[in-house]
Amino acid sequence: MRRGGRSLGTLCVPFLCLAVSVVGCGTDEPAADAPAAQETGEETVESGESDAAEAAEGDEPRASRRERATTVTTALVMRRDLVLPVKAEGSIRARHTSEIKFERAGRIDRVYVQEGQRVGKGQVLVRLDDRELRLALEEATSRYLQGLGRLAVEEDKNHESKGAERTLEEQRAELDRRESAGEIRREERLDRELELGMAAVRDGAYRRELLEVRSGVAAARADAARLRIELERTEVRAPFAGVISGLELNPGENVQVGQAVCRLVDDVNVEAAVGVLESDLAVVAVGKPALLEVPALGQSIPLRVDVIDPEVAANSRTCRVLLRLRSDERRVKPGMFVRASIAGEVFADRLLVPRQAIVTRDGRPVLFKVENGRALWVYVQLGRQNDQLVEIERVDQGGPLDPGTQVIVSNHLTMTHDAKIKVKETIEVPDLWGTAAAGPEGE
């Protein structure tokens, strides 16, 4: 049959070709070069979008990546004493501080120091006008010399008398013994002692002393000694080494007895005064190790407990504890805030790991130990702990866990069991408390 100049056979040929083409596109035979399935690890997850893009562009699929190792830091499981510290806060204060005052009135002749100056022990700070005192001392010295001349004349006129069989000192000792024994009363002892003294003078005792009194030597000597003391008081000296504070005096000023010169602060020999709760006092003792943290300086200083106050403050229920130190570089200054960790209760011979080693999975504590370049899960039960270490009471799964075993302390929060690792370094956990378990000397 013919329609429009074309035969029916001519129209059937394209439809047959289309059918053959459709059947060929629907085949499910895999291509010879299709990539194999790849595993994805914690460090080597590949992007499916990237592969799809490469396939769309007609590139060859990439080969499987090799498993990458996670770089970690480790520490060693240890067996040592676990020290539970007592926490306390306080401040630094100077061990020696004093308000220097004048011991006599007068006019200031010279000021040798200034505000903020460092002075040594015994250094002169201020001097008062001492001219009148020096004249008075010369007069007393002159009277003393005159008295010596008269004394020499009296010595030539007198001869030494024989004393009694027993010396006056022996007789007084006997009276003291009898009074202590209750044989005589105090009034009777005083009467007898007076009689003994008068008899001793008649027998020649105190002859030289009486001559010194009559000649004026004794009075002149006492006056000279008193004036030398007054001359010493005209010089105000530093009782200890320190820094001058609050000095507001000038030469020519008149001052009175007890008036303040300045304040002297020893900023080298300092101490931390911290308050320990009364409930913690049972485990705190003089001589126990302590760590003093000075936040302003960003450092911790190892010390020992030096003083524990005998009283507890009623308002705060704390007891003041002193930790003494030397601030040779004057960096630790009076008034600075400090925190102290004092060695308290000690638990001997415990299996310990750093606190950083412990992570939590499904509510259970776990750590990773290193074995043949792999990180292996170890589920544990924890005991007591301090700021550094935690006690391992029991290993539930993945053991054993022996002293010296490497455990991971970094880059392990999302780590999986049997992950490949590379150890960067193994750190050592220092024993901050040293011989804390031994306690203070003599304990």
C-alpha positions as CSV (number, residue, x, y, z in Angstrom):
1,M,0.0,0.0,0.0
2,R,1.4,3.4,-0.8
3,R,0.5,6.7,1.1
4,G,1.8,10.1,0.2
5,G,4.4,8.6,-2.1
6,R,6.0,6.4,0.7
7,S,5.6,2.6,1.3
8,L,4.8,1.1,4.7
9,G,8.2,-0.8,4.7
10,T,10.1,2.5,4.6
11,L,8.5,3.8,7.8
12,C,9.1,0.6,9.8
13,V,13.0,0.7,9.5
14,P,13.6,3.6,12.0
15,F,11.3,2.0,14.7
16,L,13.3,-1.2,14.5
17,C,16.6,0.7,15.1
18,L,15.2,2.6,18.1
19,A,14.1,-0.7,19.7
20,V,17.5,-2.2,19.3
21,S,19.1,0.9,20.9
22,V,16.8,0.8,23.9
23,V,17.6,-2.8,24.6
24,G,21.3,-2.2,24.5
25,C,21.2,0.8,27.0
26,G,19.3,-1.3,29.6
27,T,22.1,-3.9,30.2
28,D,23.3,-4.4,33.8
29,E,26.8,-5.8,33.0
30,P,29.4,-3.9,35.1
31,A,32.2,-2.0,33.4
32,A,35.6,-3.6,33.4
33,D,37.3,-0.6,35.0
34,A,34.7,0.2,37.8
35,P,36.5,1.2,41.1
36,A,36.4,-1.2,44.1
37,A,34.6,-0.4,47.3
38,Q,36.7,1.7,49.7
39,E,36.9,1.8,53.5
40,T,36.8,5.1,55.3
41,G,38.7,5.7,58.6
42,E,38.7,8.5,61.2
43,E,41.4,10.3,59.4
44,T,40.7,9.3,55.7
45,V,37.0,9.9,54.9
46,E,36.6,10.6,51.1
47,S,34.0,12.9,49.4
48,G,31.4,11.1,47.3
49,E,30.6,14.4,45.5
50,S,34.2,14.7,44.3
51,D,34.1,11.2,42.7
52,A,30.7,12.0,41.1
53,A,32.2,15.1,39.5
54,E,35.2,13.2,38.2
55,A,32.9,10.5,36.7
56,A,30.8,13.2,35.0
57,E,33.9,14.7,33.5
58,G,35.0,11.3,32.2
59,D,38.2,11.1,34.4
60,E,39.5,7.9,35.7
61,P,38.4,7.1,39.4
62,R,41.0,7.6,42.1
63,A,42.7,4.6,43.9
64,S,41.9,4.0,47.6
65,R,43.7,6.2,50.0
66,R,46.1,4.7,52.6
67,E,45.0,4.9,56.3
68,R,46.5,7.9,58.0
69,A,47.9,7.9,61.6
70,T,46.8,10.4,64.2
71,T,49.7,12.1,66.0
72,V,49.3,11.9,69.8
73,T,51.1,12.6,73.1
74,T,51.4,9.9,75.6
75,A,52.2,9.4,79.3
76,L,53.1,6.3,81.4
77,V,50.8,4.5,83.8
78,M,52.5,4.9,87.2
79,R,52.3,3.5,90.7
80,R,52.9,6.1,93.4
81,D,51.3,7.8,96.4
82,L,48.2,9.9,95.7
83,V,48.1,13.1,97.6
84,L,44.7,14.9,98.1
85,P,45.5,18.6,98.5
86,V,43.8,21.1,100.8
87,K,42.9,24.3,99.0
88,A,43.2,27.7,100.6
89,E,43.3,31.3,99.4
90,G,44.9,34.4,100.9
91,S,47.5,37.1,100.2
92,I,51.2,37.9,100.5
93,R,52.4,40.0,103.4
94,A,55.7,41.2,104.6
95,R,57.2,39.2,107.4
96,H,58.7,42.4,108.9
97,T,57.0,45.7,108.8
98,S,57.4,48.6,111.3
99,E,56.4,52.1,111.9
100,I,59.6,53.9,112.9
101,K,59.2,56.6,115.6
102,F,61.3,59.2,117.3
103,E,62.5,58.2,120.8
104,R,63.3,61.8,121.9
105,A,62.1,65.3,121.0
106,G,64.2,67.7,119.0
107,R,64.9,69.5,115.8
108,I,65.7,67.5,112.6
109,D,69.2,68.2,111.5
110,R,69.4,65.9,108.5
111,V,67.3,63.4,106.6
112,Y,69.4,60.7,104.9
113,V,66.8,58.7,102.9
114,Q,63.9,59.3,100.7
115,E,60.5,57.7,99.9
116,G,60.9,54.3,98.2
117,Q,64.6,53.9,99.0
118,R,66.0,50.5,100.0
119,V,68.0,50.6,103.2
120,G,70.1,48.1,105.1
121,K,69.8,47.1,108.8
122,G,71.3,49.7,111.1
123,Q,71.5,52.4,108.4
124,V,70.9,56.0,109.7
125,L,67.6,57.4,108.4
126,V,67.2,60.7,110.3
127,R,69.5,62.7,112.7
128,L,68.4,65.2,115.3
129,D,70.4,68.2,116.5
130,D,72.7,66.8,119.2
131,R,74.9,69.8,120.1
132,E,73.4,70.3,123.6
133,L,73.8,66.6,124.5
134,R,77.4,66.6,123.4
135,L,78.2,69.6,125.7
136,A,76.4,67.9,128.5
137,L,78.5,64.7,127.9
138,E,81.7,66.8,128.1
139,E,80.6,68.2,131.4
140,A,79.8,64.8,132.8
141,T,83.2,63.5,131.6
142,S,84.9,66.5,133.4
143,R,83.1,65.7,136.7
144,Y,84.1,62.1,136.3
145,L,87.8,63.0,136.0
146,Q,87.6,65.3,139.0
147,G,86.0,62.6,141.0
148,L,88.8,60.2,140.0
149,G,91.3,62.7,141.5
150,R,89.5,62.8,144.8
151,L,89.2,59.1,144.8
152,A,92.9,58.7,144.4
153,V,93.5,60.8,147.5
154,E,90.9,58.8,149.5
155,E,92.6,55.6,148.5
156,D,95.9,56.7,149.9
157,K,94.3,57.6,153.3
158,N,92.4,54.3,153.8
159,H,93.6,50.7,154.1
160,E,91.7,47.6,153.4
161,S,90.0,45.9,156.4
162,K,89.6,42.2,156.9
163,G,86.2,40.8,156.0
164,A,84.1,38.4,158.1
165,E,84.6,34.6,157.9
166,R,81.7,34.3,155.5
167,T,81.2,36.7,152.7
168,L,78.1,38.8,152.5
169,E,77.0,36.9,149.4
170,E,77.1,33.6,151.3
171,Q,75.1,35.1,154.1
172,R,72.4,36.4,151.7
173,A,72.2,33.0,150.0
174,E,71.6,31.4,153.4
175,L,68.8,33.8,154.1
176,D,67.2,33.0,150.7
177,R,67.4,29.3,151.5
178,R,65.7,29.7,154.8
179,E,63.0,31.9,153.4
180,S,62.2,29.4,150.7
181,A,62.1,26.6,153.2
182,G,59.7,28.5,155.3
183,E,62.0,28.9,158.3
184,I,61.7,32.7,158.3
185,R,59.3,35.2,157.0
186,R,60.1,37.7,154.2
187,E,60.0,40.7,156.7
188,E,62.5,38.9,158.9
189,R,64.7,38.1,156.0
190,L,64.8,41.8,154.9
191,D,65.7,43.0,158.4
192,R,68.5,40.5,158.8
193,E,69.8,41.4,155.3
194,L,69.9,45.1,156.3
195,E,71.8,44.3,159.5
196,L,74.3,42.2,157.5
197,G,74.9,45.0,155.0
198,M,75.5,47.5,157.8
199,A,77.9,45.1,159.5
200,A,79.7,44.5,156.2
201,V,80.2,48.2,155.7
202,R,81.7,48.5,159.2
203,D,84.0,45.6,158.4
204,G,85.3,47.3,155.2
205,A,82.9,45.9,152.5
206,Y,81.8,48.3,149.8
207,R,84.7,50.5,150.7
208,R,85.5,51.3,147.1
209,E,81.9,51.9,146.2
210,L,81.5,54.3,149.1
211,L,84.6,56.2,148.1
212,E,83.3,56.5,144.5
213,V,80.0,58.0,145.8
214,R,81.8,60.5,148.1
215,S,84.2,61.5,145.4
216,G,81.4,62.1,142.8
217,V,82.8,59.5,140.4
218,A,79.7,57.3,140.5
219,A,77.3,60.1,139.7
220,A,79.5,61.5,136.9
221,R,79.9,58.1,135.4
222,A,76.1,57.5,135.5
223,D,75.4,60.9,133.9
224,A,77.9,60.2,131.1
225,A,76.3,56.8,130.4
226,R,72.8,58.3,130.3
227,L,73.9,61.1,127.9
228,R,75.5,58.5,125.5
229,I,72.1,56.7,125.4
230,E,70.4,60.0,124.6
231,L,73.0,60.7,121.8
232,E,72.2,57.3,120.3
233,R,68.5,58.3,120.2
234,T,69.2,61.4,118.1
235,E,70.0,59.0,115.2
236,V,67.0,57.0,114.0
237,R,68.3,53.8,112.4
238,A,66.6,51.0,110.4
239,P,65.9,48.0,112.6
240,F,66.0,45.7,109.6
241,A,66.6,45.9,105.8
242,G,63.6,47.1,103.8
243,V,62.0,49.9,101.8
244,I,61.1,53.3,103.1
245,S,57.4,54.2,102.9
246,G,55.4,57.2,104.1
247,L,58.4,59.6,104.8
248,E,57.2,63.2,104.9
249,L,59.9,64.9,107.1
250,N,62.2,67.7,106.3
251,P,65.3,69.2,107.9
252,G,64.5,71.9,110.5
253,E,61.2,70.4,111.7
254,N,60.6,70.0,115.4
255,V,59.4,66.6,116.4
256,Q,58.1,65.0,119.6
257,V,58.7,61.7,121.3
258,G,56.6,59.0,119.6
259,Q,56.1,61.0,116.4
260,A,56.3,58.8,113.2
261,V,59.4,59.0,111.1
262,C,58.3,56.6,108.3
263,R,57.2,53.0,107.6
264,L,59.7,50.3,106.9
265,V,58.6,47.3,104.8
266,D,60.7,44.1,104.2
267,D,59.7,43.1,100.7
268,V,62.3,40.2,100.5
269,N,61.3,38.1,103.4
270,V,57.6,37.6,102.7
271,E,54.9,35.1,103.6
272,A,51.6,33.9,102.3
273,A,48.8,34.0,104.8
274,V,46.0,31.7,103.7
275,G,42.8,30.6,105.4
276,V,42.3,26.8,105.8
277,L,38.8,25.5,106.7
278,E,38.6,24.0,110.1
279,S,37.3,20.8,108.6
280,D,40.7,20.4,106.8
281,L,42.9,21.1,109.7
282,A,43.2,17.5,110.7
283,V,45.4,16.7,107.7
284,V,47.4,19.9,107.7
285,A,50.7,20.0,109.7
286,V,53.8,22.2,110.0
287,G,56.4,21.0,107.6
288,K,54.0,19.5,105.0
289,P,54.7,20.4,101.3
290,A,52.6,23.1,99.6
291,L,52.2,24.7,96.2
292,L,51.7,28.4,96.2
293,E,50.0,29.8,93.0
294,V,50.5,33.5,92.3
295,P,48.0,34.3,89.5
296,A,49.5,37.8,88.9
297,L,52.9,36.2,88.0
298,G,51.5,33.0,86.4
299,Q,53.8,30.7,88.5
300,S,53.6,28.1,91.2
301,I,56.2,28.0,94.0
302,P,56.9,24.9,96.0
303,L,57.0,25.7,99.8
304,R,56.3,24.1,103.2
305,V,53.9,25.0,106.0
306,D,55.7,27.2,108.5
307,V,53.0,28.3,111.0
308,I,49.5,27.2,111.9
309,D,47.6,29.7,114.0
310,P,46.4,28.3,117.4
311,E,42.9,29.8,116.9
312,V,40.1,29.5,114.3
313,A,38.4,32.7,113.1
314,A,34.8,32.5,114.4
315,N,33.3,34.5,111.5
316,S,34.9,32.5,108.6
317,R,35.6,29.2,110.4
318,T,39.1,29.2,108.9
319,C,42.5,29.0,110.5
320,R,45.4,31.1,109.2
321,V,48.3,29.2,107.8
322,L,51.6,30.8,106.9
323,L,53.9,29.8,104.1
324,R,57.2,31.7,104.1
325,L,59.5,32.5,101.2
326,R,62.2,34.9,99.9
327,S,61.4,37.2,97.1
328,D,64.9,38.1,96.1
329,E,63.8,39.5,92.8
330,R,61.0,41.4,94.5
331,R,58.4,40.0,92.1
332,V,56.2,38.5,94.8
333,K,55.0,41.6,96.5
334,P,53.0,42.2,99.7
335,G,49.3,42.4,99.0
336,M,49.2,39.9,96.0
337,F,46.4,37.4,95.9
338,V,47.5,33.7,96.1
339,R,46.1,30.2,96.1
340,A,47.7,27.4,98.1
341,S,47.5,23.7,97.7
342,I,48.7,22.0,100.9
343,A,49.5,18.3,101.0
344,G,46.6,16.7,102.9
345,E,45.5,13.0,103.1
346,V,47.9,10.6,101.4
347,F,46.9,7.2,99.8
348,A,49.9,5.0,99.4
349,D,50.9,2.9,96.4
350,R,48.0,3.5,93.9
351,L,47.8,2.8,90.2
352,L,47.5,6.3,88.6
353,V,47.2,7.9,85.2
354,P,47.1,11.6,84.2
355,R,43.6,13.1,84.3
356,Q,43.9,14.0,80.6
357,A,44.0,10.3,79.7
358,I,40.4,9.7,80.7
359,V,37.5,10.3,78.2
360,T,33.9,9.2,78.5
361,R,32.1,7.0,76.0
362,D,28.5,6.0,76.5
363,G,28.7,7.3,80.1
364,R,31.7,5.1,80.9
365,P,35.3,6.2,81.6
366,V,37.7,4.9,79.1
367,L,41.4,5.5,78.2
368,F,43.5,4.5,75.2
369,K,46.6,2.5,75.6
370,V,49.3,2.2,72.9
371,E,50.0,-1.2,71.4
372,N,51.8,-2.0,68.1
373,G,51.1,1.5,66.8
374,R,47.4,1.3,67.6
375,A,45.1,2.9,70.1
376,L,43.2,0.3,72.1
377,W,40.2,0.9,74.3
378,V,40.5,0.2,78.0
379,Y,37.4,0.6,80.1
380,V,38.2,1.4,83.8
381,Q,36.6,2.2,87.1
382,L,38.0,5.4,88.7
383,G,38.9,6.1,92.3
384,R,40.2,9.3,94.0
385,Q,41.9,12.0,92.1
386,N,43.7,15.3,92.4
387,D,44.4,18.1,90.0
388,Q,47.0,15.9,88.2
389,L,46.3,12.3,88.6
390,V,43.4,9.9,88.8
391,E,43.4,6.5,90.5
392,I,42.5,3.4,88.5
393,E,40.5,1.1,90.9
394,R,39.7,-1.6,88.4
395,V,40.0,-2.5,84.7
396,D,36.7,-3.7,83.3
397,Q,37.6,-4.4,79.7
398,G,40.7,-4.1,77.4
399,G,43.3,-4.8,80.1
400,P,45.8,-5.4,81.4
401,L,47.0,-1.9,82.5
402,D,50.4,-2.2,84.2
403,P,52.8,0.5,85.4
404,G,54.9,1.7,82.4
405,T,52.1,1.2,79.9
406,Q,51.8,4.2,77.4
407,V,48.4,5.9,77.5
408,I,47.2,8.6,75.2
409,V,46.6,12.1,76.7
410,S,45.9,14.2,73.5
411,N,43.9,14.1,70.3
412,H,41.8,11.2,71.6
413,L,38.4,12.8,72.2
414,T,36.9,11.3,69.0
415,M,39.4,8.5,68.5
416,T,38.1,5.0,67.6
417,H,39.3,1.6,68.9
418,D,42.2,0.2,66.9
419,A,43.0,3.6,65.3
420,K,46.4,4.0,63.8
421,I,48.6,6.5,65.8
422,K,51.9,8.1,65.8
423,V,53.5,9.0,69.1
424,K,54.9,12.5,69.0
425,E,56.3,12.5,72.6
426,T,55.9,10.8,75.9
427,I,55.6,13.3,78.8
428,E,56.6,12.7,82.4
429,V,54.2,13.7,85.2
430,P,56.3,15.3,88.0
431,D,55.7,14.4,91.6
432,L,54.6,17.8,92.8
433,W,54.4,16.8,96.4
434,G,57.8,15.0,96.7
435,T,58.0,13.4,100.2
436,A,54.5,14.4,101.2
437,A,53.8,11.0,102.6
438,A,56.7,11.3,105.1
439,G,55.1,14.3,106.7
440,P,57.0,17.0,108.6
441,E,60.4,16.2,110.3
442,G,60.0,14.4,113.5
443,E,56.4,13.4,112.9
